Amino acid sequence: MDGEHYFTAQPAGELSLREISVELAGSPRLLTTASGIFSPDRIDAGTQVLLANVPAPPPGGNLLDLGCGWGPIALTLALESPRSTVWAVDVNERALDLVRRNAHILGLDNVNACRPEDVPEGLGFRTIWSNPPIRVGKNELHAMLEHWLPRLDPQSDAWLVVQKNLGSDSLQRWIEGALDELSVSRASTNKGYRVLRVHRRARGAASGAGTAAGSDASSEGQASASSPS
Ligand SMILES: C[S@@+](CC[C@H](N)C(=O)[O-])C[C@H]1O[C@@H](n2cnc3c(N)ncnc32)[C@H](O)[C@@H]1O
């Protein structure tokens, strides 16, 4: 991970673009990143674990990458679900510019890279994939999740990757306790990361009804993510 201030709106350092070679949606891609953003030299190890452990995205509708950085998650969603509209949201304007640039490189016209406040109010999401910014601190992280997770469409899932030693288990308990209509389970654990599946119950379904289709058990070693950053 690069620098401590990857989540500032306008990174201070001069913009110095670089080309990186990564694999996204099963193919090698030459993309552009820059300093002043999260993990500019490679796909972060946690993001790799997430991408290796999520099911295929829904075939259409609005999909959200919360905290998109230079775009590995949003671009994967857009490549794998070409009829969807992918919302790539970040507070870091440089990251958003890079997502636009990378979407253009890949010939994708279904990616909207924008600041959180620019997503239309009332828009619901058929899935949310995120490597959330744990380092912003608990209060801000919780406020962010309280804002976005309830915007999952009913009967839909969000997939979050969180490092175990950065508090994945306490975050799981917090989501379960703080957010009505949502249930959370551990979908997988790999390389020190947990992938949490957050399920939004059907409208009117009683809480605690156990509607998450996934198992609560972690499946150590299930992922095939490549080397950590
Ligand atoms: C752990 S990084 C993940 C970046 C990218 N998804 C990846 O996998 O490489 C988290 C991202 O969340 C962004 N972020 C921080 N606060 C945010 C907020 N309130 N709303 C949206 N994104 C935020 C950061 O700027 C950062 O790019």
The ligand as a Gaussian input file, in Angstrom:
#p B3LYP/6-31G(d) Opt

LIG

0 1
 C       -8.225000       0.051000       0.533000
 S       -8.379000       1.246000      -0.771000
 C       -8.997000       0.215000      -2.102000
 C       -8.784000       0.830000      -3.453000
 C       -9.159000      -0.059000      -4.652000
 N      -10.527000      -0.519000      -4.557000
 C       -8.238000      -1.238000      -4.744000
 O       -8.704000      -2.360000      -4.516000
 O       -7.046000      -1.064000      -5.053000
 C       -9.799000       2.157000      -0.222000
 C      -10.192000       3.348000      -1.074000
 O      -11.294000       4.015000      -0.419000
 C      -11.188000       5.402000      -0.666000
 N      -11.994000       6.136000       0.314000
 C      -11.619000       6.665000       1.519000
 N      -12.660000       7.263000       2.103000
 C      -13.726000       7.107000       1.279000
 C      -15.083000       7.522000       1.326000
 N      -15.577000       8.191000       2.372000
 N      -15.888000       7.204000       0.310000
 C      -15.403000       6.509000      -0.770000
 N      -14.137000       6.089000      -0.874000
 C      -13.291000       6.392000       0.130000
 C       -9.682000       5.657000      -0.601000
 O       -9.335000       6.869000      -1.249000
 C       -9.122000       4.406000      -1.283000
 O       -8.937000       4.619000      -2.668000

